Amino acid sequence: MSLFDIGLPTPSADSAAGRPLADRMRPETLEEFIGQPHLLGPGKPLRLAIERDGVSSMILWGPPGSGKTTLATIVARQTRSRFVKFSAVLAGIREIKDVMAAAEKARAYGQRTILFIDEIHRFNKAQQDAFLPYVERGDVILIGATTENPSFEVNSALLSRAKTYLLSPLSTEEILSLLERALRDEKRGLGGQQIVISEDLLRQIAVFSNGDARAAYNALESAAAGTARDAQGRATVTPQVVEDALQRKMLLYDKAGEEHYNIISALHKSVRNSDPDATLYWLARMIEAGEDPLYIARRLIRMASEDIGLADARALEIAMAAQQAVHFVGMPEGNLALAQAAVYLALAPKSNALYAAYGEVQQDVARTVAEPVPLHLRNPVTGLMAHFGYGKGYEYAHDAPEHLTAMSCLPESLKDRRYYLPSDEGVEKKLKERLEAIREWKRRAVRGESDQT
């Protein structure tokens, strides 16, 4: 075997026996391919291009195990093209020129060549430049795979001649489907080996693979190989075997079940009770068990408004910053941003005044008549509206010395309703003092108008 493989032979059952499970289970058709629905779903441009035999050079950018190599081989098979696979680590300029010359001859006989370059970001500028004339002439269809941003790692000239497709990490459910398929498949997978594994353990493998199908297959294969057989020849995989295969301790946590809700409840109540130690513990339980970090960020944002509110308005800013940090740097680096936000929320002054106020408003909206907006609050954008009294009696607060007026802004039936009752905690204590002063000023203003009349 040389530095590259040519052609797409179909492996025999015998040759598949010694290959890793991830390689044996590699999908061979679009119908078998799982994941990337934004690219390969019905009617999507890339799928249509493959089905209509109209593919052009492309860069597949995505994390490990997202299907880049698999997709390239499917493209070659579907389009009946000659497939040449390069390794950016092993190939040099000489090998590139040899393959390009062979591709040029093949094209003269009417056969296309798909040149697949794994880890194209590892090719230096000279190596990438060597492909350019052949890509421009159409001697080869280039498919490059990279885990790095091609904007920084691929020459602009080469990048401009290829369409870039962004592949996403596979979801837990997609990984789970692949593992279940491997357990059923008797020819390429583990279907004939009597492997018994619970759905919970299979899901744990899917969760810990972090979107990487290859890692999930390797863990399943390792767990199956490390399980002893009983008298009937069955291999019943245990939690300990899966832990050994994953090389990490599995925590009791079901992202869709009761434990999920139990632990997020514990986290929320620890924050509310201003307990930073318990907050960190329950947060780590969720993160280390594979919970979606953006779900945790969403819950922290909710806590910032529900349990802290205006007692410390920065709490919401910090929770939002944590969400942005997790989205930007990903995991595991984002775990400290979540921890920072959670501890800040735990130590912040607490007030549910805003939460209670909105609840009161919701009840009034639901149980009272939806009164029209008072005429003095409506904007008279046309002469007809002004004729009917829109805006009549409106008092512009900035024209008043105190920037206050006694004008009511609630519907008539609710004009004396008080929803927001700030606490004495944190910044809200100052807001309470200001609100009381505003309300007292308005009471005096109303009494003064009454005295004049």
LUMSE-167136 format. One record per residue (C-alpha): residue number from 1; residue in one letter; x, y, z negated. Coordinates in Angstrom, 3 decimals. Layout:
pos | code | c1 | c2 | c3
NUM | A | X | Y | Z
...
***
This chain:
pos | code | c1 | c2 | c3
1 | M | 0.000 | 0.000 | 0.000
2 | S | 1.369 | 3.432 | 0.955
3 | L | 0.813 | 6.763 | -0.676
4 | F | -2.642 | 6.903 | 0.830
5 | D | -5.366 | 4.427 | 1.755
6 | I | -6.991 | 4.378 | 5.177
7 | G | -10.456 | 3.040 | 5.818
8 | L | -13.273 | 2.029 | 3.539
9 | P | -13.252 | -1.752 | 3.247
10 | T | -16.044 | -3.311 | 1.235
11 | P | -14.487 | -5.096 | -1.725
12 | S | -15.242 | -8.781 | -2.019
13 | A | -16.540 | -10.318 | -5.231
14 | D | -13.137 | -11.851 | -5.869
15 | S | -11.245 | -8.595 | -5.416
16 | A | -13.691 | -6.778 | -7.687
17 | A | -13.079 | -9.134 | -10.581
18 | G | -9.832 | -7.553 | -11.746
19 | R | -10.815 | -3.926 | -11.152
20 | P | -12.064 | -1.631 | -13.929
21 | L | -15.822 | -1.435 | -14.428
22 | A | -15.839 | 2.245 | -13.435
23 | D | -14.315 | 1.374 | -10.068
24 | R | -16.554 | -1.644 | -9.488
25 | M | -19.697 | 0.337 | -10.244
26 | R | -18.804 | 3.237 | -7.976
27 | P | -21.941 | 4.051 | -5.916
28 | E | -21.707 | 3.335 | -2.205
29 | T | -24.757 | 5.266 | -0.968
30 | L | -26.544 | 8.503 | -1.743
31 | E | -29.442 | 6.478 | -3.102
32 | E | -27.146 | 4.905 | -5.719
33 | F | -25.524 | 8.210 | -6.657
34 | I | -26.776 | 9.630 | -9.965
35 | G | -26.383 | 13.274 | -10.892
36 | Q | -25.846 | 16.604 | -9.104
37 | P | -29.503 | 17.072 | -8.074
38 | H | -28.755 | 20.722 | -7.246
39 | L | -26.503 | 19.458 | -4.428
40 | L | -27.909 | 16.075 | -3.477
41 | G | -31.601 | 16.317 | -4.304
42 | P | -34.137 | 15.944 | -1.460
43 | G | -33.852 | 18.860 | 0.942
44 | K | -30.670 | 20.274 | -0.601
45 | P | -28.119 | 21.603 | 1.953
46 | L | -25.287 | 19.157 | 1.139
47 | R | -27.582 | 16.134 | 1.262
48 | L | -29.051 | 17.294 | 4.571
49 | A | -25.559 | 17.846 | 5.996
50 | I | -24.547 | 14.307 | 5.017
51 | E | -27.732 | 12.717 | 6.320
52 | R | -27.527 | 14.641 | 9.590
53 | D | -23.830 | 13.879 | 10.023
54 | G | -22.966 | 17.551 | 9.943
55 | V | -20.470 | 17.819 | 7.096
56 | S | -17.601 | 20.269 | 7.247
57 | S | -14.555 | 20.796 | 5.054
58 | M | -15.404 | 21.261 | 1.395
59 | I | -13.956 | 21.664 | -2.079
60 | L | -15.633 | 19.668 | -4.852
61 | W | -15.063 | 21.501 | -8.115
62 | G | -16.156 | 19.783 | -11.296
63 | P | -15.118 | 18.136 | -14.560
64 | P | -13.675 | 14.613 | -14.762
65 | G | -16.139 | 11.826 | -14.136
66 | S | -18.725 | 14.014 | -12.409
67 | G | -18.547 | 12.076 | -9.121
68 | K | -16.116 | 13.969 | -6.903
69 | T | -14.221 | 10.950 | -5.543
70 | T | -17.400 | 8.914 | -5.275
71 | L | -19.127 | 11.629 | -3.289
72 | A | -16.182 | 11.889 | -0.894
73 | T | -16.240 | 8.142 | -0.186
74 | I | -19.999 | 8.221 | 0.343
75 | V | -19.611 | 11.073 | 2.812
76 | A | -17.017 | 9.085 | 4.770
77 | R | -19.118 | 5.922 | 4.742
78 | Q | -22.351 | 7.712 | 5.639
79 | T | -20.721 | 9.579 | 8.536
80 | R | -18.709 | 6.503 | 9.691
81 | S | -15.499 | 8.465 | 9.464
82 | R | -11.955 | 7.274 | 8.974
83 | F | -11.107 | 7.889 | 5.302
84 | V | -7.647 | 8.979 | 4.189
85 | K | -7.029 | 9.499 | 0.492
86 | F | -4.126 | 11.618 | -0.672
87 | S | -2.729 | 11.948 | -4.150
88 | A | -1.448 | 15.432 | -4.836
89 | V | 1.019 | 13.922 | -7.293
90 | L | 2.678 | 11.506 | -4.838
91 | A | 2.388 | 12.948 | -1.331
92 | G | 4.824 | 15.374 | 0.245
93 | I | 5.076 | 17.412 | 3.450
94 | R | 6.394 | 14.447 | 5.468
95 | E | 3.475 | 12.201 | 4.488
96 | I | 1.042 | 15.022 | 5.283
97 | K | 2.461 | 15.463 | 8.782
98 | D | 2.372 | 11.713 | 9.450
99 | V | -1.276 | 11.475 | 8.491
100 | M | -2.160 | 14.604 | 10.457
101 | A | -0.541 | 13.158 | 13.578
102 | A | -2.541 | 9.941 | 13.140
103 | A | -5.737 | 11.982 | 12.644
104 | E | -5.044 | 13.938 | 15.818
105 | K | -4.691 | 10.717 | 17.802
106 | A | -7.845 | 9.268 | 16.247
107 | R | -9.781 | 12.361 | 17.247
108 | A | -8.631 | 11.927 | 20.829
109 | Y | -10.386 | 8.533 | 20.747
110 | G | -13.550 | 10.050 | 19.272
111 | Q | -13.010 | 9.060 | 15.636
112 | R | -13.186 | 11.637 | 12.886
113 | T | -10.914 | 11.585 | 9.877
114 | I | -12.008 | 12.658 | 6.424
115 | L | -8.980 | 13.648 | 4.400
116 | F | -9.684 | 13.405 | 0.696
117 | I | -7.212 | 15.187 | -1.573
118 | D | -7.592 | 14.342 | -5.220
119 | E | -6.387 | 17.046 | -7.616
120 | I | -5.843 | 19.475 | -4.768
121 | H | -4.907 | 22.144 | -7.293
122 | R | -1.625 | 20.255 | -7.821
123 | F | -0.544 | 20.812 | -4.208
124 | N | 1.860 | 23.709 | -3.840
125 | K | 1.410 | 26.508 | -1.300
126 | A | 3.589 | 24.860 | 1.341
127 | Q | 1.683 | 21.584 | 1.087
128 | Q | -1.667 | 23.356 | 1.336
129 | D | -0.471 | 25.417 | 4.282
130 | A | 0.488 | 22.217 | 6.107
131 | F | -3.193 | 21.267 | 6.337
132 | L | -4.379 | 24.561 | 7.786
133 | P | -3.831 | 24.073 | 11.548
134 | Y | -5.426 | 20.619 | 11.495
135 | V | -8.441 | 21.841 | 9.541
136 | E | -8.829 | 24.813 | 11.905
137 | R | -8.697 | 22.596 | 15.002
138 | G | -11.120 | 20.107 | 13.494
139 | D | -8.646 | 17.215 | 13.557
140 | V | -9.642 | 16.458 | 9.979
141 | I | -12.526 | 17.206 | 7.655
142 | L | -10.885 | 18.165 | 4.395
143 | I | -12.520 | 17.238 | 1.112
144 | G | -10.561 | 18.504 | -1.874
145 | A | -11.377 | 17.573 | -5.459
146 | T | -10.350 | 19.726 | -8.387
147 | T | -11.121 | 20.258 | -12.036
148 | E | -9.652 | 23.772 | -11.881
149 | N | -11.173 | 26.948 | -10.514
150 | P | -10.333 | 26.820 | -6.783
151 | S | -10.282 | 30.619 | -6.627
152 | F | -6.993 | 30.517 | -8.515
153 | E | -5.558 | 27.154 | -7.450
154 | V | -6.354 | 26.828 | -3.731
155 | N | -4.864 | 29.053 | -1.028
156 | S | -7.313 | 31.705 | 0.131
157 | A | -6.776 | 30.716 | 3.775
158 | L | -7.698 | 27.111 | 3.037
159 | L | -10.520 | 28.138 | 0.736
160 | S | -12.069 | 30.336 | 3.408
161 | R | -12.297 | 27.340 | 5.759
162 | A | -14.069 | 25.112 | 3.240
163 | K | -17.377 | 25.268 | 1.439
164 | T | -17.017 | 25.055 | -2.348
165 | Y | -19.514 | 22.942 | -4.282
166 | L | -19.684 | 23.093 | -8.070
167 | L | -20.433 | 19.747 | -9.730
168 | S | -21.907 | 19.681 | -13.241
169 | P | -21.070 | 17.249 | -16.049
170 | L | -23.556 | 14.392 | -16.038
171 | S | -26.336 | 14.631 | -18.583
172 | T | -26.710 | 12.093 | -21.379
173 | E | -29.720 | 10.586 | -19.607
174 | E | -27.798 | 10.266 | -16.338
175 | I | -24.884 | 8.552 | -18.094
176 | L | -27.363 | 6.271 | -19.856
177 | S | -28.847 | 5.271 | -16.487
178 | L | -25.389 | 4.373 | -15.193
179 | L | -24.610 | 2.245 | -18.243
180 | E | -27.935 | 0.426 | -18.029
181 | R | -27.274 | -0.254 | -14.351
182 | A | -23.861 | -1.710 | -15.199
183 | L | -25.454 | -4.027 | -17.761
184 | R | -27.987 | -5.264 | -15.175
185 | D | -25.681 | -5.640 | -12.177
186 | E | -24.467 | -9.239 | -11.956
187 | K | -22.187 | -8.745 | -8.942
188 | R | -20.259 | -5.602 | -9.824
189 | G | -21.186 | -4.984 | -13.447
190 | L | -21.650 | -6.914 | -16.668
191 | G | -24.997 | -8.477 | -15.836
192 | G | -23.737 | -12.059 | -15.946
193 | Q | -21.814 | -11.745 | -19.205
194 | Q | -24.756 | -11.839 | -21.678
195 | I | -23.852 | -8.535 | -23.283
196 | V | -26.340 | -7.518 | -25.985
197 | I | -26.212 | -3.877 | -27.054
198 | S | -28.920 | -1.731 | -28.642
199 | E | -30.271 | 1.330 | -26.914
200 | D | -29.037 | 3.485 | -29.800
201 | L | -25.448 | 2.302 | -29.353
202 | L | -25.679 | 2.708 | -25.598
203 | R | -26.912 | 6.251 | -26.100
204 | Q | -24.032 | 6.963 | -28.477
205 | I | -21.599 | 5.960 | -25.755
206 | A | -23.439 | 8.233 | -23.332
207 | V | -23.357 | 11.154 | -25.785
208 | F | -19.668 | 10.791 | -26.636
209 | S | -18.635 | 10.486 | -22.993
210 | N | -19.354 | 14.227 | -22.737
211 | G | -20.659 | 14.047 | -19.177
212 | D | -17.804 | 11.848 | -17.902
213 | A | -19.145 | 8.688 | -16.212
214 | R | -15.691 | 7.091 | -16.044
215 | A | -15.162 | 7.524 | -19.783
216 | A | -18.574 | 6.008 | -20.475
217 | Y | -17.869 | 2.977 | -18.283
218 | N | -14.467 | 2.486 | -19.934
219 | A | -15.997 | 2.619 | -23.418
220 | L | -18.712 | 0.124 | -22.490
221 | E | -16.195 | -2.224 | -20.898
222 | S | -13.906 | -1.968 | -23.910
223 | A | -16.780 | -2.646 | -26.310
224 | A | -17.887 | -5.667 | -24.300
225 | A | -14.339 | -7.053 | -24.159
226 | G | -13.864 | -6.514 | -27.893
227 | T | -17.005 | -8.406 | -28.940
228 | A | -16.808 | -12.034 | -30.007
229 | R | -19.164 | -14.586 | -28.443
230 | D | -21.661 | -16.620 | -30.423
231 | A | -22.474 | -20.294 | -29.854
232 | Q | -24.791 | -19.410 | -26.979
233 | G | -22.105 | -17.333 | -25.269
234 | R | -23.748 | -14.002 | -26.079
235 | A | -21.700 | -10.933 | -27.041
236 | T | -23.685 | -8.740 | -29.455
237 | V | -22.007 | -5.347 | -29.624
238 | T | -21.909 | -3.829 | -33.109
239 | P | -21.555 | -0.194 | -34.235
240 | Q | -18.010 | -0.921 | -35.441
241 | V | -16.980 | -2.246 | -32.028
242 | V | -18.400 | 0.860 | -30.340
243 | E | -16.566 | 3.079 | -32.813
244 | D | -13.338 | 1.269 | -31.961
245 | A | -14.012 | 1.646 | -28.234
246 | L | -14.762 | 5.356 | -28.598
247 | Q | -11.872 | 5.806 | -31.034
248 | R | -14.074 | 7.952 | -33.258
249 | K | -16.566 | 7.442 | -36.062
250 | M | -20.197 | 7.491 | -35.008
251 | L | -22.491 | 9.586 | -37.164
252 | L | -26.117 | 8.674 | -37.732
253 | Y | -27.764 | 11.152 | -35.415
254 | D | -30.446 | 10.776 | -32.791
255 | K | -30.762 | 13.890 | -30.651
256 | A | -34.378 | 13.056 | -29.854
257 | G | -35.423 | 11.493 | -33.167
258 | E | -36.061 | 12.228 | -36.832
259 | E | -32.426 | 12.648 | -37.836
260 | H | -32.085 | 15.455 | -35.307
261 | Y | -34.865 | 17.401 | -37.024
262 | N | -33.673 | 16.462 | -40.516
263 | I | -30.191 | 17.870 | -39.966
264 | I | -31.238 | 21.074 | -38.203
265 | S | -33.692 | 21.600 | -41.065
266 | A | -30.861 | 21.135 | -43.569
267 | L | -28.692 | 23.611 | -41.658
268 | H | -31.453 | 26.223 | -41.479
269 | K | -32.310 | 25.914 | -45.176
270 | S | -28.653 | 26.074 | -46.185
271 | V | -28.274 | 29.352 | -44.277
272 | R | -31.482 | 30.695 | -45.821
273 | N | -30.208 | 29.752 | -49.285
274 | S | -26.885 | 31.567 | -48.680
275 | D | -24.813 | 28.400 | -49.084
276 | P | -21.831 | 28.608 | -46.683
277 | D | -20.378 | 25.240 | -47.718
278 | A | -23.555 | 23.296 | -47.015
279 | T | -24.003 | 25.358 | -43.844
280 | L | -20.597 | 24.270 | -42.544
281 | Y | -21.214 | 20.643 | -43.500
282 | W | -24.548 | 20.298 | -41.675
283 | L | -23.222 | 22.272 | -38.723
284 | A | -20.267 | 19.865 | -38.412
285 | R | -22.603 | 16.880 | -38.689
286 | M | -24.463 | 18.122 | -35.625
287 | I | -21.412 | 19.133 | -33.591
288 | E | -19.404 | 15.968 | -34.295
289 | A | -22.414 | 13.782 | -33.493
290 | G | -22.583 | 15.264 | -29.996
291 | E | -25.428 | 17.771 | -30.303
292 | D | -25.787 | 20.276 | -27.475
293 | P | -23.855 | 23.317 | -28.787
294 | L | -26.207 | 25.702 | -27.012
295 | Y | -29.108 | 24.191 | -28.925
296 | I | -27.274 | 24.978 | -32.167
297 | A | -26.598 | 28.521 | -30.920
298 | R | -30.296 | 28.998 | -30.150
299 | R | -31.222 | 27.923 | -33.664
300 | L | -28.667 | 30.301 | -35.196
301 | I | -30.177 | 33.135 | -33.178
302 | R | -33.589 | 32.239 | -34.564
303 | M | -32.214 | 32.206 | -38.135
304 | A | -30.692 | 35.661 | -37.607
305 | S | -34.118 | 37.124 | -36.866
306 | E | -36.300 | 34.967 | -39.123
307 | D | -34.265 | 34.957 | -42.340
308 | I | -32.079 | 38.065 | -42.082
309 | G | -33.796 | 40.455 | -39.713
310 | L | -33.052 | 44.106 | -40.328
311 | A | -31.361 | 43.445 | -43.659
312 | D | -28.283 | 43.005 | -41.453
313 | A | -28.983 | 43.709 | -37.795
314 | R | -25.439 | 42.595 | -36.905
315 | A | -26.430 | 38.997 | -37.685
316 | L | -28.296 | 38.784 | -34.395
317 | E | -25.341 | 40.314 | -32.528
318 | I | -22.941 | 37.771 | -34.030
319 | A | -25.271 | 34.854 | -33.269
320 | M | -25.559 | 36.032 | -29.664
321 | A | -21.774 | 36.435 | -29.454
322 | A | -21.382 | 32.836 | -30.635
323 | Q | -23.727 | 31.664 | -27.880
324 | Q | -21.690 | 33.559 | -25.292
325 | A | -18.430 | 32.184 | -26.698
326 | V | -19.668 | 28.594 | -26.496
327 | H | -20.905 | 29.164 | -22.958
328 | F | -17.588 | 30.753 | -21.939
329 | V | -14.985 | 28.478 | -23.535
330 | G | -17.034 | 25.282 | -23.897
331 | M | -16.412 | 22.575 | -26.457
332 | P | -14.586 | 21.671 | -28.599
333 | E | -13.072 | 25.183 | -28.651
334 | G | -16.508 | 26.719 | -29.173
335 | N | -17.070 | 24.914 | -32.455
336 | L | -15.292 | 27.633 | -34.432
337 | A | -17.457 | 30.344 | -32.865
338 | L | -20.534 | 28.472 | -34.078
339 | A | -18.949 | 28.033 | -37.519
340 | Q | -18.084 | 31.719 | -37.706
341 | A | -21.645 | 32.745 | -36.872
342 | A | -23.213 | 30.195 | -39.234
343 | V | -21.107 | 31.296 | -42.220
344 | Y | -21.831 | 34.960 | -41.472
345 | L | -25.557 | 34.226 | -41.456
346 | A | -25.268 | 32.273 | -44.696
347 | L | -23.543 | 35.192 | -46.467
348 | A | -25.694 | 37.959 | -44.950
349 | P | -28.412 | 39.599 | -47.069
350 | K | -31.732 | 37.835 | -46.529
351 | S | -35.121 | 39.244 | -45.602
352 | N | -38.102 | 37.654 | -43.909
353 | A | -39.981 | 40.966 | -43.743
354 | L | -39.752 | 41.112 | -39.970
355 | Y | -40.839 | 37.464 | -39.675
356 | A | -43.799 | 38.053 | -41.996
357 | A | -44.755 | 41.266 | -40.213
358 | Y | -44.866 | 39.597 | -36.825
359 | G | -46.933 | 36.748 | -38.277
360 | E | -49.490 | 39.273 | -39.557
361 | V | -49.586 | 40.950 | -36.160
362 | Q | -50.150 | 37.599 | -34.449
363 | Q | -53.102 | 36.883 | -36.706
364 | D | -54.670 | 40.281 | -36.025
365 | V | -54.153 | 39.919 | -32.283
366 | A | -55.847 | 36.512 | -32.418
367 | R | -58.811 | 37.375 | -34.653
368 | T | -59.671 | 40.961 | -33.719
369 | V | -61.137 | 42.458 | -30.582
370 | A | -58.521 | 43.503 | -28.035
371 | E | -59.334 | 47.207 | -28.184
372 | P | -58.415 | 49.490 | -25.302
373 | V | -55.310 | 51.604 | -25.679
374 | P | -56.359 | 54.935 | -27.256
375 | L | -56.697 | 57.649 | -24.644
376 | H | -54.064 | 59.893 | -26.200
377 | L | -51.448 | 57.122 | -25.764
378 | R | -52.207 | 56.559 | -22.084
379 | N | -50.069 | 58.167 | -19.402
380 | P | -52.042 | 60.418 | -17.022
381 | V | -50.171 | 59.505 | -13.856
382 | T | -52.956 | 60.804 | -11.590
383 | G | -55.286 | 63.793 | -11.722
384 | L | -58.291 | 61.511 | -12.077
385 | M | -56.764 | 59.910 | -15.165
386 | A | -56.161 | 63.349 | -16.684
387 | H | -59.778 | 64.270 | -15.905
388 | F | -60.976 | 61.295 | -17.907
389 | G | -58.884 | 62.266 | -20.920
390 | Y | -55.756 | 60.168 | -20.458
391 | G | -53.027 | 61.694 | -22.610
392 | K | -55.336 | 64.247 | -24.238
393 | G | -54.283 | 64.917 | -27.804
394 | Y | -50.879 | 63.271 | -27.447
395 | E | -48.280 | 64.888 | -29.725
396 | Y | -44.665 | 64.803 | -28.522
397 | A | -42.564 | 63.974 | -31.604
398 | H | -39.405 | 65.687 | -30.299
399 | D | -41.230 | 69.033 | -30.233
400 | A | -41.865 | 68.844 | -33.988
401 | P | -39.180 | 70.145 | -36.397
402 | E | -39.136 | 66.853 | -38.300
403 | H | -39.464 | 64.783 | -35.094
404 | L | -42.656 | 63.405 | -36.660
405 | T | -46.373 | 63.847 | -36.076
406 | A | -49.441 | 62.563 | -37.922
407 | M | -50.780 | 61.013 | -34.712
408 | S | -52.048 | 57.436 | -35.097
409 | C | -50.681 | 54.894 | -32.609
410 | L | -52.792 | 51.875 | -33.603
411 | P | -56.305 | 51.080 | -32.382
412 | E | -58.998 | 52.755 | -34.468
413 | S | -60.025 | 49.563 | -36.293
414 | L | -56.424 | 48.922 | -37.382
415 | K | -55.216 | 52.477 | -37.997
416 | D | -54.476 | 51.905 | -41.686
417 | R | -52.861 | 48.478 | -41.218
418 | R | -49.326 | 48.007 | -42.584
419 | Y | -47.337 | 45.090 | -41.142
420 | Y | -43.676 | 45.760 | -41.797
421 | L | -42.860 | 45.784 | -45.518
422 | P | -39.060 | 45.958 | -45.779
423 | S | -37.231 | 44.351 | -48.676
424 | D | -34.559 | 45.809 | -50.930
425 | E | -31.846 | 43.631 | -49.346
426 | G | -28.882 | 44.993 | -47.398
427 | V | -29.528 | 47.666 | -44.803
428 | E | -33.253 | 47.057 | -45.135
429 | K | -33.210 | 48.902 | -48.473
430 | K | -32.304 | 52.097 | -46.604
431 | L | -34.902 | 51.349 | -43.952
432 | K | -37.485 | 50.923 | -46.715
433 | E | -36.608 | 54.313 | -48.157
434 | R | -36.879 | 55.963 | -44.758
435 | L | -40.168 | 54.227 | -43.956
436 | E | -41.671 | 55.320 | -47.281
437 | A | -40.563 | 58.894 | -46.601
438 | I | -42.107 | 58.802 | -43.122
439 | R | -45.388 | 57.429 | -44.421
440 | E | -45.503 | 59.975 | -47.256
441 | W | -44.866 | 62.821 | -44.794
442 | K | -47.702 | 61.576 | -42.584
443 | R | -50.073 | 61.265 | -45.561
444 | R | -49.322 | 64.892 | -46.529
445 | A | -49.733 | 66.026 | -42.940
446 | V | -53.129 | 64.377 | -42.714
447 | R | -54.215 | 65.887 | -46.048
448 | G | -53.009 | 69.302 | -44.904
449 | E | -55.119 | 69.086 | -41.749
450 | S | -58.102 | 68.000 | -43.854
451 | D | -57.656 | 70.959 | -46.223
452 | Q | -57.616 | 73.381 | -43.277
453 | T | -60.865 | 71.940 | -41.985
***
